[in-house]
């Protein structure tokens, strides 16, 4: 009986030691992971970003839907255009409030900005043209696949992407052979697959 008690005591002691060391390992792991977490940069606004601007505390405008123009500006009632690019939505909210209050247009105004779903556009020789919701990291090849691929008349050697007024041409046959040449699609991009001439 004494022998059994000794064995049970040893087993219990080992269990306690293993549990403590396991807790320390888990604690060390969590601490290391927390130390490795990098601060995530907030999103900075770009041209073609669609926004919903909500006002409270005023009567003549409540909700405005707009898109940041190609030069990076937004236009609101009673104030000069505001350069919105490279600002976070919070910074832009404060800038709008400050403009209205300092300009003595409103005594008290509160602004809330939401980003609406981003989109890109596909035209030309694809099965399903139109507007598509932009998922982060979407490439040109993936965008064309989302449009159910090329039509029988597509010129895979001539696909253009219009971005902020600049048109760039791509040879999709080369990109299909070497996907490292693929590009990331941005909000507002207009992709056109041209017609093949026989």
C-alpha positions in Angstrom: 0.0 0.0 0.0 2.8 2.4 0.9 4.5 1.5 -2.4 1.3 2.4 -4.3 1.1 5.7 -2.4 4.7 6.5 -3.4 4.1 5.8 -7.0 0.9 7.9 -7.0 2.8 10.8 -5.3 5.6 10.6 -8.0 3.0 10.6 -10.8 1.2 13.5 -9.3 4.5 15.4 -8.8 5.5 14.8 -12.5 2.0 16.0 -13.6 2.4 19.2 -11.6 5.9 19.8 -13.0 4.8 19.2 -16.6 1.7 21.4 -16.1 3.8 24.3 -14.8 6.4 24.0 -17.5 3.7 23.8 -20.1 2.1 27.0 -18.7 5.4 28.8 -18.8 6.0 27.7 -22.4 2.5 28.8 -23.4 3.0 32.1 -21.5 6.4 32.6 -23.2 4.8 31.8 -26.6 2.0 34.3 -26.1 4.4 37.0 -24.9 6.7 36.4 -28.0 3.7 36.6 -30.4 2.5 39.8 -28.8 6.0 41.3 -29.2 6.0 40.3 -32.8 2.7 41.9 -33.7 3.4 45.0 -35.8 1.1 48.0 -35.8 -1.2 47.8 -38.8 -1.1 51.0 -40.9 -4.5 52.5 -41.4 -5.8 52.7 -44.9 -4.9 55.9 -46.7 -7.4 57.2 -49.3 -6.6 57.1 -53.0 -8.1 58.6 -56.2 -11.4 56.8 -57.2 -12.2 55.7 -53.7 -16.0 55.9 -53.2 -17.1 57.5 -50.0 -20.3 58.1 -48.1 -20.1 61.4 -46.0 -22.7 61.6 -43.2 -23.3 65.0 -41.5 -25.1 65.5 -38.2 -26.0 68.8 -36.5 -26.9 70.6 -39.8 -30.0 70.8 -42.0 -29.0 71.4 -45.6 -27.0 68.2 -46.2 -27.2 64.9 -44.4 -25.7 62.1 -46.5 -23.5 62.6 -49.6 -22.1 59.9 -51.9 -19.0 60.9 -53.8 -15.8 59.6 -55.4 -12.4 61.1 -54.8 -11.4 62.6 -58.2 -8.3 61.7 -60.2 -6.4 64.6 -58.7 -7.3 63.4 -55.2 -9.9 66.0 -54.3 -13.5 65.9 -52.9 -16.0 68.6 -53.3 -18.6 69.6 -50.7 -21.2 72.4 -50.3 -20.0 75.8 -49.2 -16.2 75.0 -48.9 -13.2 74.8 -51.2 -12.2 71.3 -52.6 -10.4 69.2 -50.0 -7.3 67.1 -50.9 -8.4 63.7 -49.5 -5.6 61.4 -50.8 -3.1 60.1 -48.2 -5.5 60.8 -45.4 -7.3 58.2 -43.3 -11.1 58.5 -43.1 -10.7 59.8 -39.5 -8.3 62.5 -40.6 -10.6 63.5 -43.5 -13.6 63.7 -41.0 -11.6 66.2 -38.8 -10.5 68.2 -41.8 -14.1 68.6 -43.1 -15.4 69.6 -39.6 -12.6 72.1 -39.2 -13.2 73.7 -42.6 -16.9 74.2 -41.8 -16.4 75.5 -38.3 -13.4 77.8 -39.0 -15.2 79.2 -42.1 -18.1 80.0 -39.8 -20.5 78.1 -42.1 -21.7 75.8 -39.3 -21.2 76.4 -35.5 -21.5 72.7 -34.7 -21.1 69.9 -37.2 -20.1 66.2 -36.9 -18.9 64.2 -39.9 -18.7 60.5 -40.3 -17.1 58.9 -43.4 -17.6 55.4 -44.7 -15.9 53.7 -47.6 -18.4 52.0 -49.9 -17.5 48.8 -51.8 -14.7 49.3 -54.2 -15.2 48.3 -57.8 -13.5 47.8 -61.1 -15.0 47.6 -64.6 -14.6 45.1 -67.5 -15.4 46.0 -71.1 -14.9 44.5 -74.5 -14.4 40.8 -75.4 -15.3 39.0 -72.2 -18.2 36.7 -71.5 -19.7 39.0 -68.8 -18.8 42.6 -68.9 -19.8 45.1 -66.3 -18.9 46.4 -62.8 -17.3 44.0 -60.3 -16.6 44.3 -56.6 -12.9 44.6 -55.9 -11.5 42.1 -53.5 -8.1 43.0 -52.1 -5.2 41.4 -54.1 -7.3 40.8 -57.3 -5.0 40.5 -60.3 -5.6 41.2 -64.0 -5.8 37.5 -64.8 -8.3 37.0 -61.9 -10.4 39.9 -63.0 -10.8 38.5 -66.5 -11.6 35.0 -65.0 -14.3 36.7 -62.8 -15.9 38.0 -66.0 -16.1 34.3 -67.1 -13.1 34.6 -69.4 -12.6 35.7 -72.9 -15.1 35.8 -75.7 -14.2 33.9 -78.9 -13.2 37.2 -80.5 -10.9 38.4 -77.8 -7.4 39.7 -78.7 -5.4 38.3 -75.8 -2.4 40.3 -76.9 -4.2 43.6 -76.4 -5.8 44.3 -73.0 -5.8 47.8 -71.7 -6.1 49.1 -68.1 -7.2 52.7 -67.7 -6.2 54.0 -64.3 -6.6 57.7 -63.3 -6.7 58.7 -66.9 -3.6 56.7 -67.9 -3.9 53.8 -70.3 -1.5 50.8 -70.1 -1.5 47.9 -72.5 -0.8 44.3 -71.6 -0.2 41.1 -73.6 -2.2 38.5 -71.6 -0.5 35.6 -73.5 2.8 36.7 -72.0 1.3 37.1 -68.5 -0.3 33.7 -68.7 3.2 32.2 -69.5 4.8 34.3 -66.8 2.4 35.2 -64.0 5.0 37.3 -62.2 4.2 40.0 -64.9 0.5 40.0 -63.6 -0.6 43.3 -62.0 -2.9 44.1 -59.0 -6.2 45.7 -59.9 -7.1 49.0 -58.1 -10.5 50.6 -57.4 -11.8 52.4 -60.5 -9.7 50.5 -63.0 -11.3 50.1 -66.4 -10.2 46.9 -68.1 -10.8 46.5 -71.8 -10.2 43.3 -73.8 -9.9 44.3 -77.4 -11.3 42.5 -80.5 -9.1 40.3 -82.6 -9.0 41.1 -86.2 -8.8 38.2 -88.6 
